[in-house]
Each structure stands twice: as C-alpha cells, then as structure tokens.
Amino acid sequence: MSERAVDPGFAGAGVHGETRRAAPEVAGERSVVDLGFARVDVDREARQGTPEVVYGPGKTAEEIAAIVSALLARNTGPVLATRVEEAVAGPVLAAVPGGSHDPVARLLVWRPAATGSFAVAVVTAGTSDGPVAAEAAAVARALGLDVTVVRDVGVAGIHRLLAETGRLRAADTVIVVAGMEGALASAVGGLVAAPVIAVPTSVGYGAALEGVTALLAMLSSCAAGLTVVNIDSGFGAAMAAHRLAHTATRRASPSPPSPSPAGAEAAGQEVRP
C-alpha cells in the first residue's frame, strides 16, 4: 500500500508564487514519489550509484523544481537536470536554491560530487561539436569523474590528434564527439586501450543526415569494442563513463568478509550448527 509523506523540499511557494502540494504520494516502500504529474524514482541512487536525472525539455520550471526537490530530499548524491535553457534555469534555481547552471552544457546541478580518480578524456573533432562535448564534460564532472577536454583534433588534420596521444592514453575512458563522417572515433579507438564511447553529432552538410552518417560509421567501426550512444547525447556518453567508474570503484572496494565461526565464537556470538 502507498502512504502519504510530507516532502520537506516540496512544500512552500512555487515558481510563480503559488502554494505547492506538501504531501506527495510515496509508493513501493518509498522507492517512488508520486507527484501527480511524475513518478520520481528515488531508489535509483541505491541501485546505480547516482540519482535519477531530470530531462528538462517538455517540463515547466515548476515541474523541474518539484522533481529536483524530491530527489534532493531522498538522495545524497548529485542531482542533475539536462537540456535546460537559461530562461527556465533562472526560475528553477530561484525555487530550489544551491544549484548552478552551465549555459553551454544546458545543465543544472545540485550537490556535485567531489572529483575522484577515474579519468575521462572528452575529445572533439571540431569546434562545432563543442556544445555536445560540453554536456558530456559537465555531466561527467558533476558525477565526480576527472575530466580532461581535448578540442578540435579531427581527422582532416590527423597530426593534431597524434600530438595528443599521451593525454588520451592516460585516460581510463575516452569520449569521442564527432559529426560529419564520424571517423575520429575509429582513429582514437586504434590509438588507446581504454574503453571508447563515441557520440555522433548532427554537425555536417546534407549527406551527413543530421548525424545518421556519423552514427552508422561509428557503429561500423573496424576499431573493435567501441560503444556508441545516441546522436548529440553527451549526457548518454557521460553516464556510460560513470557506469564504468562506478563498477570499477565498487569492485576495488569489496565488502568485508563475514566472520568465520571461530571468529564469531571469539566475539561471544552464538554459532549454530
């Protein structure tokens, strides 16, 4: 059965001054907060290592603020809202203090994680790929990844890429952002041993087909093992890198072993046959 619970981050004045609902429905052993217009997955941090991320387009400022408030109240990690333009970001930040907005990445962030040791290189083919790369870099930083950005090293001037080989090989994961024919992902995939996450962008002239050409080229790469995300999805690439980092960190820090029967006896605990 669901229960009613007061959301301390949701009560109070709304974006436009109206009173917000103070008691959203909480269901499924408090794993979902039902706001009426959205069912917020507040258990995702426990399952995947980071809270649910809010996709901004199609939502009002008040809806984003309400979802963010629910996430902040019931999680401890970073809370993000993606693809949020400045006109919407201002009212959201006024309603939910403590956040910041990156206008190039179009990213709202509350409680960014401290930078860890997992290194990610974000590489762009050209300057026009910058906004997608900015989203990838900003999301990765907010999640605590150690980000280096390598700009404008497309294959039309391959010497620019080769000059950065050392920095690329030092990374634990490389995110490659490229439009047009998307060849940069294959070139990087041939230079490094680390996982390569390729992001096709919608940059290019007619036959680039708004990113479809780069997408198909990356999927068809002869550099084995490339991961390819959706067109213009810097966010998707950063989340893939975060999953790699989260898994690596979890496996490097195993849970302490359960006490042996002899240890339990020594501690005065009952040992059952």
Accessible surface in RSA format (square Angstrom, percent):
REM  Atomic radii and reference values for relative SASA: ProtOr
REM  Chains: A
REM  Algorithm: Lee & Richards
REM  Probe-radius: 1.40
REM  Slices: 20
REM RES _ NUM      All-atoms   Total-Side   Main-Chain    Non-polar    All polar
REM                ABS   REL    ABS   REL    ABS   REL    ABS   REL    ABS   REL
RES MET A   1   237.14 122.8 156.10 103.3  81.04 192.9 129.15 109.8 107.99 143.1
RES SER A   2    54.83  46.3  27.90  37.2  26.93  62.0   7.32  15.6  47.51  66.6
RES GLU A   3    85.35  49.0  79.07  59.8   6.28  15.0  36.47  70.5  48.88  39.9
RES ARG A   4   163.32  68.6 137.14  69.9  26.18  62.3  68.18  93.2  95.14  57.7
RES ALA A   5    16.56  15.2  10.09  15.6   6.47  14.7  16.55  23.3   0.01   0.0
RES VAL A   6   103.92  68.4  87.48  79.2  16.45  39.6  87.48  76.0  16.45  44.6
RES ASP A   7     0.00   0.0   0.00   0.0   0.00   0.0   0.00   0.0   0.00   0.0
RES PRO A   8   109.87  80.1  79.16  72.2  30.71 111.6  85.99  71.0  23.88 148.4
RES GLY A   9    31.71  39.1   0.00   N/A  31.71  39.1  24.64  67.6   7.07  15.8
RES PHE A  10     5.29   2.6   5.29   3.3   0.00   0.0   5.29   3.2   0.00   0.0
RES ALA A  11    45.03  41.4  28.63  44.2  16.40  37.3  28.63  40.3  16.39  43.4
RES GLY A  12    39.60  48.8   0.00   N/A  39.60  48.8  35.78  98.2   3.82   8.6
RES ALA A  13    70.80  65.1  50.51  78.0  20.29  46.1  53.47  75.3  17.33  45.9
RES GLY A  14     9.21  11.4   0.00   N/A   9.21  11.4   0.00   0.0   9.21  20.6
RES VAL A  15    32.01  21.1   4.23   3.8  27.78  66.9   7.38   6.4  24.64  66.8
RES HIS A  16   148.00  80.9 112.57  78.2  35.43  90.6  80.07  82.5  67.93  79.0
RES GLY A  17    56.96  70.2   0.00   N/A  56.96  70.2  30.28  83.1  26.68  59.8
RES GLU A  18    74.43  42.7  63.72  48.2  10.71  25.5  58.16 112.5  16.27  13.3
RES THR A  19   122.33  87.0  95.94  97.3  26.39  62.9  60.25  80.9  62.08  93.8
RES ARG A  20    18.17   7.6   9.05   4.6   9.12  21.7   6.33   8.6  11.85   7.2
RES ARG A  21   128.82  54.1 119.41  60.9   9.40  22.4  74.12 101.3  54.69  33.1
RES ALA A  22    46.26  42.5  40.21  62.1   6.05  13.8  40.21  56.6   6.05  16.0
RES ALA A  23    34.00  31.3  30.32  46.8   3.68   8.4  30.32  42.7   3.68   9.7
RES PRO A  24     4.59   3.3   0.00   0.0   4.59  16.7   4.59   3.8   0.00   0.0
RES GLU A  25    53.27  30.6  52.36  39.6   0.91   2.2   5.94  11.5  47.33  38.6
RES VAL A  26     0.62   0.4   0.03   0.0   0.59   1.4   0.03   0.0   0.59   1.6
RES ALA A  27    31.64  29.1  29.82  46.0   1.83   4.2  31.64  44.6   0.00   0.0
RES GLY A  28    48.47  59.8   0.00   N/A  48.47  59.8  36.26  99.5  12.20  27.3
RES GLU A  29   174.46 100.2 138.75 105.0  35.70  85.0  64.79 125.3 109.66  89.5
RES ARG A  30   110.47  46.4 100.28  51.1  10.18  24.2  51.33  70.1  59.14  35.8
RES SER A  31    32.41  27.4  30.48  40.7   1.93   4.4  20.01  42.6  12.40  17.4
RES VAL A  32    44.47  29.3  44.47  40.3   0.00   0.0  44.47  38.6   0.00   0.0
RES VAL A  33     0.00   0.0   0.00   0.0   0.00   0.0   0.00   0.0   0.00   0.0
RES ASP A  34    32.95  23.1  29.20  29.1   3.74   8.9   4.76  11.2  28.19  28.1
RES LEU A  35     1.72   1.0   0.00   0.0   1.72   4.3   1.72   1.2   0.00   0.0
RES GLY A  36    71.88  88.6   0.00   N/A  71.88  88.6  36.94 101.4  34.94  78.3
RES PHE A  37    85.93  43.0  44.00  27.3  41.93 109.1  55.53  33.7  30.40  87.0
RES ALA A  38    24.67  22.7  14.94  23.1   9.73  22.1  23.87  33.6   0.80   2.1
RES ARG A  39   184.25  77.4 158.49  80.8  25.76  61.3  41.91  57.3 142.34  86.3
RES VAL A  40     2.12   1.4   0.80   0.7   1.31   3.2   2.12   1.8   0.00   0.0
RES ASP A  41    22.86  16.0  22.12  22.0   0.74   1.7  14.20  33.4   8.66   8.6
RES VAL A  42    11.33   7.5   2.96   2.7   8.37  20.2   3.04   2.6   8.28  22.5
RES ASP A  43    49.74  34.8  46.74  46.5   3.00   7.1   5.55  13.1  44.19  44.1
RES ARG A  44    71.50  30.0  71.36  36.4   0.14   0.3   7.43  10.2  64.07  38.8
RES GLU A  45    36.55  21.0  31.96  24.2   4.59  10.9  16.49  31.9  20.05  16.4
RES ALA A  46    90.23  83.0  45.55  70.3  44.68 101.6  57.54  81.0  32.69  86.6
RES ARG A  47   126.38  53.1  93.75  47.8  32.63  77.7  61.68  84.3  64.70  39.2
RES GLN A  48    59.89  33.5  52.98  38.7   6.91  16.5  17.08  36.4  42.81  32.5
RES GLY A  49    28.26  34.8   0.00   N/A  28.26  34.8   7.21  19.8  21.04  47.1
RES THR A  50     3.81   2.7   3.76   3.8   0.05   0.1   3.20   4.3   0.61   0.9
RES PRO A  51     2.09   1.5   0.09   0.1   2.00   7.3   0.50   0.4   1.59   9.9
RES GLU A  52    35.77  20.5  35.15  26.6   0.62   1.5   0.74   1.4  35.03  28.6
RES VAL A  53    26.62  17.5   9.56   8.7  17.06  41.1   9.56   8.3  17.06  46.3
RES VAL A  54     4.81   3.2   1.15   1.0   3.66   8.8   4.81   4.2   0.00   0.0
RES TYR A  55   124.65  58.2 122.13  69.5   2.52   6.6  88.62  66.6  36.03  44.4
RES GLY A  56     4.07   5.0   0.00   N/A   4.07   5.0   1.90   5.2   2.17   4.9
RES PRO A  57    58.91  42.9  39.88  36.4  19.04  69.2  51.04  42.1   7.87  48.9
RES GLY A  58    88.16 108.7   0.00   N/A  88.16 108.7  44.14 121.1  44.03  98.6
RES LYS A  59    67.69  33.0  53.09  32.6  14.60  34.8  33.09  29.8  34.60  36.9
RES THR A  60    79.65  56.6  72.00  73.0   7.64  18.2  76.67 103.0   2.98   4.5
RES ALA A  61    14.81  13.6   9.54  14.7   5.28  12.0   9.54  13.4   5.28  14.0
RES GLU A  62    46.52  26.7  45.73  34.6   0.79   1.9  14.21  27.5  32.31  26.4
RES GLU A  63    47.80  27.4  47.49  35.9   0.31   0.7   9.88  19.1  37.92  31.0
RES ILE A  64     1.74   1.0   1.74   1.3   0.00   0.0   1.74   1.3   0.00   0.0
RES ALA A  65     0.00   0.0   0.00   0.0   0.00   0.0   0.00   0.0   0.00   0.0
RES ALA A  66     1.48   1.4   1.35   2.1   0.13   0.3   1.35   1.9   0.13   0.3
RES ILE A  67     8.36   4.8   8.36   6.2   0.00   0.0   8.36   6.0   0.00   0.0
RES VAL A  68     0.00   0.0   0.00   0.0   0.00   0.0   0.00   0.0   0.00   0.0
RES SER A  69     4.39   3.7   2.55   3.4   1.84   4.2   1.77   3.8   2.63   3.7
RES ALA A  70     0.00   0.0   0.00   0.0   0.00   0.0   0.00   0.0   0.00   0.0
RES LEU A  71     0.02   0.0   0.02   0.0   0.00   0.0   0.02   0.0   0.00   0.0
RES LEU A  72    37.62  20.9  29.87  21.4   7.74  19.5  30.05  21.1   7.57  20.4
RES ALA A  73    46.19  42.5   4.08   6.3  42.10  95.8  15.87  22.3  30.32  80.3
RES ARG A  74    51.80  21.8  22.92  11.7  28.88  68.8  30.05  41.1  21.75  13.2
RES ASN A  75    12.63   8.7   2.27   2.2  10.36  24.9   3.48   8.4   9.14   8.8
RES THR A  76   120.38  85.6 101.23 102.6  19.15  45.6  80.62 108.3  39.75  60.1
RES GLY A  77    12.60  15.5   0.00   N/A  12.60  15.5  12.60  34.6   0.00   0.0
RES PRO A  78    14.65  10.7  12.86  11.7   1.79   6.5  12.86  10.6   1.79  11.1
RES VAL A  79     0.18   0.1   0.00   0.0   0.18   0.4   0.18   0.2   0.00   0.0
RES LEU A  80     1.11   0.6   0.66   0.5   0.45   1.1   0.66   0.5   0.45   1.2
RES ALA A  81     0.00   0.0   0.00   0.0   0.00   0.0   0.00   0.0   0.00   0.0
RES THR A  82     5.15   3.7   5.03   5.1   0.12   0.3   0.94   1.3   4.21   6.4
RES ARG A  83    57.21  24.0  50.88  25.9   6.33  15.1   5.64   7.7  51.57  31.3
RES VAL A  84     2.58   1.7   0.09   0.1   2.49   6.0   2.58   2.2   0.00   0.0
RES GLU A  85    91.70  52.6  89.84  68.0   1.86   4.4  47.70  92.3  44.00  35.9
RES GLU A  86   121.26  69.6 109.28  82.7  11.98  28.5  32.47  62.8  88.80  72.5
RES ALA A  87    89.49  82.3  60.92  94.0  28.57  65.0  73.80 103.9  15.69  41.6
RES VAL A  88    48.56  32.0  47.48  43.0   1.08   2.6  48.56  42.2   0.00   0.0
RES ALA A  89     2.68   2.5   2.68   4.1   0.00   0.0   2.68   3.8   0.00   0.0
RES GLY A  90    39.18  48.3   0.00   N/A  39.18  48.3  33.84  92.9   5.34  11.9
RES PRO A  91    47.13  34.3  40.54  37.0   6.59  23.9  46.46  38.4   0.67   4.2
RES VAL A  92     0.00   0.0   0.00   0.0   0.00   0.0   0.00   0.0   0.00   0.0
RES LEU A  93    46.00  25.6  39.62  28.3   6.39  16.1  39.88  28.0   6.12  16.5
RES ALA A  94    84.77  77.9  49.06  75.7  35.71  81.2  61.92  87.2  22.85  60.5
RES ALA A  95    23.45  21.6   0.61   0.9  22.84  52.0   9.19  12.9  14.26  37.8
RES VAL A  96     9.18   6.0   8.20   7.4   0.98   2.4   9.18   8.0   0.00   0.0
RES PRO A  97   106.37  77.5  90.02  82.1  16.34  59.4  93.72  77.4  12.65  78.6
RES GLY A  98    74.14  91.4   0.00   N/A  74.14  91.4  40.08 110.0  34.05  76.3
RES GLY A  99    22.76  28.1   0.00   N/A  22.76  28.1   0.84   2.3  21.92  49.1
RES SER A 100    67.55  57.1  63.23  84.4   4.32  10.0  45.23  96.3  22.32  31.3
RES HIS A 101    40.03  21.9  13.78   9.6  26.25  67.1   8.55   8.8  31.47  36.6
RES ASP A 102    54.89  38.5  50.11  49.9   4.78  11.3  20.50  48.2  34.39  34.3
RES PRO A 103    71.02  51.8  56.32  51.3  14.70  53.4  56.57  46.7  14.44  89.8
RES VAL A 104    94.13  61.9  82.70  74.9  11.44  27.6  88.97  77.3   5.16  14.0
RES ALA A 105     1.51   1.4   0.00   0.0   1.51   3.4   0.26   0.4   1.25   3.3
RES ARG A 106    78.61  33.0  78.60  40.1   0.01   0.0  13.14  18.0  65.47  39.7
RES LEU A 107     1.68   0.9   1.13   0.8   0.55   1.4   1.13   0.8   0.55   1.5
RES LEU A 108     0.00   0.0   0.00   0.0   0.00   0.0   0.00   0.0   0.00   0.0
RES VAL A 109    15.74  10.4  14.37  13.0   1.37   3.3  14.37  12.5   1.37   3.7
RES TRP A 110     4.51   1.8   4.47   2.2   0.04   0.1   4.51   2.4   0.00   0.0
RES ARG A 111    91.78  38.5  76.17  38.8  15.61  37.2  63.70  87.1  28.08  17.0
RES PRO A 112    88.28  64.3  68.25  62.2  20.03  72.8  68.25  56.4  20.03 124.5
RES ALA A 113    37.29  34.3  20.89  32.2  16.40  37.3  28.26  39.8   9.03  23.9
RES ALA A 114    94.67  87.0  66.13 102.0  28.55  64.9  77.40 109.0  17.27  45.7
RES THR A 115    94.82  67.4  64.42  65.3  30.40  72.5  32.22  43.3  62.59  94.6
RES GLY A 116    39.29  48.5   0.00   N/A  39.29  48.5  33.20  91.1   6.09  13.6
RES SER A 117   111.51  94.2  82.60 110.2  28.91  66.6  53.86 114.7  57.65  80.8
RES PHE A 118    35.71  17.9  32.39  20.1   3.32   8.6  34.74  21.1   0.97   2.8
RES ALA A 119    25.26  23.2  25.26  39.0   0.00   0.0  25.26  35.6   0.00   0.0
RES VAL A 120     1.22   0.8   0.00   0.0   1.22   2.9   0.62   0.5   0.59   1.6
RES ALA A 121     1.53   1.4   1.53   2.4   0.00   0.0   1.53   2.2   0.00   0.0
RES VAL A 122     0.00   0.0   0.00   0.0   0.00   0.0   0.00   0.0   0.00   0.0
RES VAL A 123     0.00   0.0   0.00   0.0   0.00   0.0   0.00   0.0   0.00   0.0
RES THR A 124     3.12   2.2   3.12   3.2   0.00   0.0   1.85   2.5   1.27   1.9
RES ALA A 125    21.48  19.8  17.21  26.6   4.27   9.7  17.55  24.7   3.93  10.4
RES GLY A 126    19.66  24.2   0.00   N/A  19.66  24.2  19.32  53.0   0.34   0.8
RES THR A 127   114.47  81.4  99.06 100.4  15.41  36.7  82.93 111.4  31.54  47.7
RES SER A 128    76.38  64.5  55.66  74.3  20.72  47.7  24.68  52.5  51.71  72.4
RES ASP A 129     4.05   2.8   3.94   3.9   0.11   0.3   0.11   0.3   3.94   3.9
RES GLY A 130    25.95  32.0   0.00   N/A  25.95  32.0  23.48  64.4   2.48   5.5
RES PRO A 131    76.84  56.0  72.93  66.5   3.91  14.2  73.35  60.6   3.49  21.7
RES VAL A 132    20.64  13.6  18.28  16.6   2.36   5.7  20.61  17.9   0.03   0.1
RES ALA A 133     4.45   4.1   3.87   6.0   0.59   1.3   4.18   5.9   0.27   0.7
RES ALA A 134    25.58  23.5  15.69  24.2   9.89  22.5  24.13  34.0   1.45   3.9
RES GLU A 135     4.87   2.8   4.87   3.7   0.00   0.0   3.85   7.4   1.02   0.8
RES ALA A 136     0.00   0.0   0.00   0.0   0.00   0.0   0.00   0.0   0.00   0.0
RES ALA A 137     3.85   3.5   3.85   5.9   0.00   0.0   3.85   5.4   0.00   0.0
RES ALA A 138    15.11  13.9   9.01  13.9   6.11  13.9  12.51  17.6   2.61   6.9
RES VAL A 139     0.00   0.0   0.00   0.0   0.00   0.0   0.00   0.0   0.00   0.0
RES ALA A 140     0.00   0.0   0.00   0.0   0.00   0.0   0.00   0.0   0.00   0.0
RES ARG A 141   118.79  49.9 112.37  57.3   6.41  15.3  49.58  67.8  69.21  41.9
RES ALA A 142     5.54   5.1   2.15   3.3   3.39   7.7   5.09   7.2   0.44   1.2
RES LEU A 143    14.99   8.4   1.26   0.9  13.73  34.5   1.66   1.2  13.33  35.9
RES GLY A 144     7.41   9.1   0.00   N/A   7.41   9.1   3.24   8.9   4.17   9.3
RES LEU A 145     7.53   4.2   6.10   4.4   1.43   3.6   6.10   4.3   1.43   3.8
RES ASP A 146    63.29  44.3  61.89  61.6   1.40   3.3   2.51   5.9  60.78  60.6
RES VAL A 147    19.10  12.6   0.00   0.0  19.10  46.0   0.00   0.0  19.10  51.8
RES THR A 148    54.28  38.6  50.20  50.9   4.08   9.7  22.10  29.7  32.18  48.6
RES VAL A 149    27.05  17.8  12.14  11.0  14.91  35.9  12.14  10.6  14.91  40.4
RES VAL A 150     1.86   1.2   1.36   1.2   0.51   1.2   1.86   1.6   0.00   0.0
RES ARG A 151   171.22  71.9 152.76  77.9  18.46  43.9  54.15  74.0 117.07  71.0
RES ASP A 152    58.14  40.7  54.47  54.2   3.67   8.7  12.71  29.9  45.43  45.3
RES VAL A 153     5.79   3.8   5.79   5.2   0.00   0.0   5.79   5.0   0.00   0.0
RES GLY A 154     6.86   8.5   0.00   N/A   6.86   8.5   6.86  18.8   0.00   0.0
RES VAL A 155    50.65  33.3  34.58  31.3  16.07  38.7  34.58  30.0  16.07  43.6
RES ALA A 156   109.13 100.3  62.87  97.0  46.26 105.2  74.65 105.1  34.49  91.4
RES GLY A 157     9.97  12.3   0.00   N/A   9.97  12.3   9.75  26.8   0.22   0.5
RES ILE A 158    74.96  42.7  73.59  54.8   1.37   3.3  73.59  53.0   1.37   3.7
RES HIS A 159   128.79  70.4 123.81  86.1   4.98  12.7  91.11  93.9  37.68  43.8
RES ARG A 160    82.86  34.8  75.80  38.6   7.05  16.8  46.64  63.7  36.22  22.0
RES LEU A 161     0.44   0.2   0.44   0.3   0.00   0.0   0.44   0.3   0.00   0.0
RES LEU A 162    93.67  52.2  81.35  58.2  12.32  31.0  81.65  57.3  12.02  32.3
RES ALA A 163    87.42  80.4  45.90  70.8  41.52  94.4  58.41  82.2  29.02  76.9
RES GLU A 164    42.72  24.5  41.49  31.4   1.23   2.9   3.22   6.2  39.51  32.3
RES THR A 165    21.73  15.5  21.54  21.8   0.19   0.5  18.64  25.0   3.08   4.7
RES GLY A 166    54.70  67.5   0.00   N/A  54.70  67.5  40.90 112.2  13.80  30.9
RES ARG A 167   116.08  48.7 103.91  53.0  12.18  29.0  58.25  79.6  57.84  35.1
RES LEU A 168     0.00   0.0   0.00   0.0   0.00   0.0   0.00   0.0   0.00   0.0
RES ARG A 169   147.16  61.8 119.74  61.0  27.42  65.3  43.30  59.2 103.86  62.9
RES ALA A 170    79.61  73.2  47.36  73.1  32.25  73.4  59.01  83.1  20.60  54.6
RES ALA A 171    10.83  10.0   3.09   4.8   7.74  17.6   4.58   6.4   6.26  16.6
RES ASP A 172    61.07  42.8  51.39  51.1   9.68  22.9   9.66  22.7  51.40  51.3
RES THR A 173     0.00   0.0   0.00   0.0   0.00   0.0   0.00   0.0   0.00   0.0
RES VAL A 174     0.00   0.0   0.00   0.0   0.00   0.0   0.00   0.0   0.00   0.0
RES ILE A 175     0.00   0.0   0.00   0.0   0.00   0.0   0.00   0.0   0.00   0.0
RES VAL A 176     0.00   0.0   0.00   0.0   0.00   0.0   0.00   0.0   0.00   0.0
RES VAL A 177     0.00   0.0   0.00   0.0   0.00   0.0   0.00   0.0   0.00   0.0
RES ALA A 178     1.21   1.1   1.21   1.9   0.00   0.0   1.21   1.7   0.00   0.0
RES GLY A 179     6.42   7.9   0.00   N/A   6.42   7.9   0.77   2.1   5.65  12.7
RES MET A 180    94.59  49.0  90.44  59.9   4.16   9.9  57.84  49.2  36.75  48.7
RES GLU A 181    85.95  49.3  82.59  62.5   3.36   8.0  55.85 108.0  30.10  24.6
RES GLY A 182     2.28   2.8   0.00   N/A   2.28   2.8   0.34   0.9   1.94   4.3
RES ALA A 183    35.55  32.7  28.05  43.3   7.50  17.1  33.35  47.0   2.19   5.8
RES LEU A 184     2.18   1.2   1.10   0.8   1.08   2.7   1.10   0.8   1.08   2.9
RES ALA A 185     0.10   0.1   0.10   0.2   0.00   0.0   0.10   0.1   0.00   0.0
RES SER A 186    34.94  29.5  29.43  39.3   5.51  12.7  20.40  43.4  14.54  20.4
RES ALA A 187    28.68  26.4  12.84  19.8  15.84  36.0  25.72  36.2   2.96   7.8
RES VAL A 188     0.00   0.0   0.00   0.0   0.00   0.0   0.00   0.0   0.00   0.0
RES GLY A 189    18.68  23.0   0.00   N/A  18.68  23.0   1.44   4.0  17.23  38.6
RES GLY A 190    65.66  81.0   0.00   N/A  65.66  81.0  32.14  88.2  33.52  75.1
RES LEU A 191    38.16  21.2  30.14  21.6   8.02  20.2  31.89  22.4   6.26  16.9
RES VAL A 192    17.59  11.6   0.42   0.4  17.17  41.4   3.55   3.1  14.04  38.1
RES ALA A 193   113.75 104.6  68.78 106.1  44.97 102.3  78.68 110.8  35.07  92.9
RES ALA A 194    22.65  20.8   8.22  12.7  14.42  32.8  15.12  21.3   7.53  19.9
RES PRO A 195    63.48  46.3  53.33  48.6  10.15  36.9  63.24  52.2   0.24   1.5
RES VAL A 196     7.01   4.6   4.30   3.9   2.71   6.5   4.30   3.7   2.71   7.4
RES ILE A 197     2.30   1.3   2.30   1.7   0.00   0.0   2.30   1.7   0.00   0.0
RES ALA A 198     0.00   0.0   0.00   0.0   0.00   0.0   0.00   0.0   0.00   0.0
RES VAL A 199     0.00   0.0   0.00   0.0   0.00   0.0   0.00   0.0   0.00   0.0
RES PRO A 200     0.00   0.0   0.00   0.0   0.00   0.0   0.00   0.0   0.00   0.0
RES THR A 201     0.66   0.5   0.62   0.6   0.04   0.1   0.62   0.8   0.04   0.1
RES SER A 202    49.34  41.7  34.68  46.3  14.66  33.8  13.00  27.7  36.34  50.9
RES VAL A 203    39.95  26.3  34.51  31.2   5.44  13.1  39.82  34.6   0.13   0.3
RES GLY A 204    35.39  43.6   0.00   N/A  35.39  43.6   3.99  11.0  31.39  70.3
RES TYR A 205   187.59  87.6 177.33 100.9  10.26  26.7 134.74 101.3  52.85  65.2
RES GLY A 206    66.79  82.4   0.00   N/A  66.79  82.4  47.99 131.7  18.81  42.1
RES ALA A 207    88.53  81.4  69.57 107.4  18.96  43.1  76.51 107.7  12.02  31.8
RES ALA A 208    10.25   9.4   4.64   7.2   5.61  12.8   6.96   9.8   3.30   8.7
RES LEU A 209   104.21  58.0  94.09  67.3  10.11  25.4 100.24  70.4   3.97  10.7
RES GLU A 210   140.73  80.8 131.31  99.3   9.42  22.4  45.56  88.1  95.17  77.7
RES GLY A 211     0.86   1.1   0.00   N/A   0.86   1.1   0.86   2.4   0.00   0.0
RES VAL A 212    58.01  38.2  58.01  52.5   0.00   0.0  58.01  50.4   0.00   0.0
RES THR A 213    45.28  32.2  41.06  41.6   4.22  10.1  39.13  52.6   6.14   9.3
RES ALA A 214     0.12   0.1   0.11   0.2   0.01   0.0   0.11   0.2   0.01   0.0
RES LEU A 215    40.29  22.4  40.29  28.8   0.00   0.0  40.29  28.3   0.00   0.0
RES LEU A 216   100.84  56.2 100.37  71.8   0.47   1.2 100.82  70.8   0.01   0.0
RES ALA A 217    38.57  35.5  24.48  37.8  14.09  32.1  33.29  46.9   5.28  14.0
RES MET A 218     2.88   1.5   0.00   0.0   2.88   6.9   0.75   0.6   2.13   2.8
RES LEU A 219   111.62  62.2  78.69  56.3  32.94  82.8  80.68  56.7  30.94  83.3
RES SER A 220    91.19  77.1  58.51  78.1  32.67  75.3  40.97  87.3  50.21  70.3
RES SER A 221    26.42  22.3   1.50   2.0  24.92  57.4   6.20  13.2  20.22  28.3
RES CYS A 222   129.57  98.0  93.69 104.5  35.88  84.3  48.55 123.0  81.02  87.4
RES ALA A 223    15.34  14.1   3.83   5.9  11.51  26.2  14.18  20.0   1.16   3.1
RES ALA A 224   105.43  96.9  66.85 103.2  38.58  87.8  75.29 106.0  30.14  79.8
RES GLY A 225    73.09  90.1   0.00   N/A  73.09  90.1  41.78 114.7  31.31  70.1
RES LEU A 226    32.36  18.0   6.71   4.8  25.66  64.5   6.99   4.9  25.37  68.3
RES THR A 227    65.59  46.6  60.99  61.8   4.60  11.0  33.62  45.2  31.97  48.3
RES VAL A 228    32.94  21.7   3.49   3.2  29.45  71.0   3.49   3.0  29.45  79.9
RES VAL A 229    24.98  16.4  16.45  14.9   8.53  20.5  24.55  21.3   0.43   1.2
RES ASN A 230   107.37  74.0  97.03  93.8  10.35  24.9  24.62  59.3  82.75  80.0
RES ILE A 231    45.20  25.7  30.87  23.0  14.32  34.5  30.87  22.2  14.32  38.9
RES ASP A 232    35.10  24.6  35.10  34.9   0.01   0.0  12.74  30.0  22.37  22.3
RES SER A 233    21.37  18.1  20.56  27.4   0.81   1.9   8.92  19.0  12.44  17.4
RES GLY A 234     0.00   0.0   0.00   N/A   0.00   0.0   0.00   0.0   0.00   0.0
RES PHE A 235    58.54  29.3  58.54  36.3   0.00   0.0  58.54  35.5   0.00   0.0
RES GLY A 236    19.64  24.2   0.00   N/A  19.64  24.2  15.96  43.8   3.68   8.2
RES ALA A 237     0.00   0.0   0.00   0.0   0.00   0.0   0.00   0.0   0.00   0.0
RES ALA A 238     0.00   0.0   0.00   0.0   0.00   0.0   0.00   0.0   0.00   0.0
RES MET A 239    32.99  17.1  32.97  21.8   0.02   0.0  32.99  28.0   0.00   0.0
RES ALA A 240    24.49  22.5  18.46  28.5   6.03  13.7  22.08  31.1   2.41   6.4
RES ALA A 241     0.00   0.0   0.00   0.0   0.00   0.0   0.00   0.0   0.00   0.0
RES HIS A 242    15.43   8.4  15.43  10.7   0.00   0.0   3.73   3.8  11.70  13.6
RES ARG A 243   135.32  56.8 132.80  67.7   2.52   6.0  47.65  65.1  87.67  53.1
RES LEU A 244    71.24  39.7  66.54  47.6   4.70  11.8  67.89  47.7   3.35   9.0
RES ALA A 245     6.74   6.2   6.59  10.2   0.14   0.3   6.74   9.5   0.00   0.0
RES HIS A 246    59.43  32.5  53.91  37.5   5.52  14.1  38.66  39.8  20.77  24.2
RES THR A 247    45.54  32.4  45.54  46.2   0.00   0.0  27.15  36.5  18.39  27.8
RES ALA A 248    50.45  46.4  37.24  57.5  13.22  30.1  46.09  64.9   4.36  11.5
RES THR A 249    86.65  61.6  81.66  82.8   4.99  11.9  63.62  85.5  23.02  34.8
RES ARG A 250   132.42  55.6 121.42  61.9  11.00  26.2  65.59  89.6  66.83  40.5
RES ARG A 251   183.42  77.0 157.22  80.1  26.20  62.4  57.31  78.3 126.11  76.4
RES ALA A 252    82.63  76.0  46.70  72.1  35.93  81.7  57.92  81.6  24.72  65.5
RES SER A 253    78.40  66.3  57.57  76.8  20.83  48.0  37.91  80.7  40.49  56.7
RES PRO A 254   106.80  77.8  83.56  76.2  23.24  84.5  90.69  74.9  16.11 100.1
RES SER A 255    98.59  83.3  74.68  99.7  23.91  55.1  38.58  82.2  60.01  84.1
RES PRO A 256   118.95  86.7  98.91  90.2  20.05  72.9 104.76  86.5  14.19  88.2
RES PRO A 257   125.37  91.4 100.99  92.1  24.39  88.6 110.97  91.6  14.40  89.5
RES SER A 258   101.69  85.9  75.65 101.0  26.04  60.0  39.25  83.6  62.44  87.5
RES PRO A 259    95.91  69.9  68.53  62.5  27.38  99.5  79.61  65.7  16.30 101.3
RES SER A 260    61.94  52.3  52.12  69.6   9.82  22.6  43.29  92.2  18.65  26.1
RES PRO A 261    91.01  66.3  87.44  79.7   3.57  13.0  90.84  75.0   0.17   1.1
RES ALA A 262    72.51  66.7  62.93  97.1   9.57  21.8  65.54  92.3   6.97  18.5
RES GLY A 263    32.79  40.4   0.00   N/A  32.79  40.4  26.68  73.2   6.11  13.7
RES ALA A 264    12.02  11.1  11.67  18.0   0.35   0.8  12.02  16.9   0.00   0.0
RES GLU A 265   112.71  64.7  94.54  71.5  18.17  43.3  30.53  59.1  82.18  67.1
RES ALA A 266    94.28  86.7  50.23  77.5  44.06 100.2  63.12  88.9  31.16  82.6
RES ALA A 267    70.23  64.6  30.80  47.5  39.43  89.7  44.09  62.1  26.15  69.3
RES GLY A 268    69.79  86.1   0.00   N/A  69.79  86.1  35.95  98.6  33.84  75.8
RES GLN A 269   102.51  57.3  89.06  65.1  13.45  32.0  34.28  73.0  68.23  51.7
RES GLU A 270   138.07  79.3 101.53  76.8  36.54  87.0  51.72 100.0  86.35  70.5
RES VAL A 271    58.85  38.7  31.83  28.8  27.02  65.1  34.89  30.3  23.96  65.0
RES ARG A 272   189.30  79.5 164.71  84.0  24.59  58.5  56.48  77.2 132.82  80.5
RES PRO A 273   178.87 130.4 106.65  97.2  72.22 262.5 147.73 122.0  31.14 193.5
END  Absolute sums over single chains surface
CHAIN  1 A    13610.1       9943.8       3666.3       8032.5       5577.6
END  Absolute sums over all chains
TOTAL         13610.1       9943.8       3666.3       8032.5       5577.6
